Amino acid sequence: MKGKSLAWVLSAALAGITLSGAVQAEEKFVTIGTGGQTGVYYVAGQSICRFVNRGTSEHGIKCNAPASGGGVANVNGLRSGEFNFGIMQSDHQFKALNGVAPFEAEGAMDDIRALFSLQSEVFTLLARRDAKIASLDDLKGKRVNVGNPGSGQRDTLDEIMRVKGWDKSVFALSAELKPAEQASALGDNNIDAMTYFVGHPNGAIQEATTTTDAVLVPVSGAEIDQLLAEKSYYTKAEIPGGLYKGNDAPTTSIGGKAVLSTTAQADPEVVYQLVKSVFDNLERFKRLHPAFADLKETDMIKAGLTAPLHDGAVRYYKERGWM
């Protein structure tokens, strides 16, 4: 009897191990490319994974969202397979789909797909007050952080410089700092101005305006109007007044939407479960960052989607009666 009991225990234990192994084999791991840790992309990716991972026991999907170089880097990460999903500006999604700069060398990414859009984003120019920068033209001869290669701020600034007829030689210094490094560089007087394409309010801008006497600079003028006329993926935008110390008035600029993207090869079931996990918990999601506060389902499935929707997302939206 004792021998039989022991055999039964061992058999049950082995069965448990086999079952556990089967469950593990069914688990799917997905990675979302985000941005710098001080930016909204990083919070967005972490927040999406938070809700996906709550349902892992049901759907078997595990999600992580590491910091990355930003929108352009996330497009490249989707191409290479480093990322399953990536957050990017709506203009980067458009440029990747059509194979235009900065993606002309790689060619059109016909298989890029949209899931939904997130917060509005604004090209943001912040300068030390003592640098006396009141407009774009005042950047000439100044020390400017143009942004790290692969970032949205760098790509957008390149477009602004093109319509202005500038190259980096117009600046006394063209720094390539990552978002997390900008505020301290501004405070230490290592740069005169920093750029960022980001949702507001933003931690790096808050840090910079709290530790330094810094002002938001309007991004406007005839050349900017020309850029808006040429590039439909940009829109007029405004940073509300009062978000940051010493900046009580609204600041005009250009902007777009942040978009969660993937490729046509992504598993439709995984896409469906990810989309479901966000929209089934949207009110909670909106509380995880002030930039998410005004998100609306009707906008998220249409605004800023410059690539076709993935089939897995369409399935969920049809179930909800939104399409």
C-alpha angles and dihedrals in degrees: 000000000000090000091049091050091051091048090050092050092049091047092050091047092051090048089052091051091049091049091048090051091051091052091048091049089056094052116108121206119206131184128207119204109222129163141251117338093246093055135087093243090067092049090047093052093045091048093050091050090048091062095039091053092051087068099043093113089059104039103020095231121136119192134197130179114197125187113267142176092273137248102341091043089050092054089052090046090055090050093050096042093243088121130035091199134016137192114224144153116277089244091056090052088052094046093048092049091051099036096237128142127338086024101041093110092056094044130222115337096216093174099057111122135191127227103179142317126251133189127353113256131208131202100241128201116189123180138181107259091229090058088069096222109159100155142015091268090059089067090078110111092010132118105254132180102224092184136251118298109267095032127121093234091057094049094047093046088052089056092048091049090050094057089043090053091237137135127191091275089080088072125074087220131011105200120192099204123158117243094260091055099050103079095053091045090053091047092048090051092242091127133025098212140016131203129210136170100209150129119263140275092039130185097223092051090047090051093048095048092045097051098034136039094248135160134206110239122215116245100211145112140102094303092052090051087052091052091050090050092050100042116050092187089072122072135183109272141179136208106220118241120250098035093107134038113267094011107095098151125072117259123218122224143129128278151163141188132286109236133195108224139180137163133270088251093065113115106263091218092054091048091048093051093047093050091045092050091056100042094041087057100032097130090054091044091054091057094059095078133010090233089065095053097099098043114135127189093229092055096041094060094048117018115090095001100139093165131054118278117256114251091239090058092046089054092057095044091051090049088055092048093243094122 
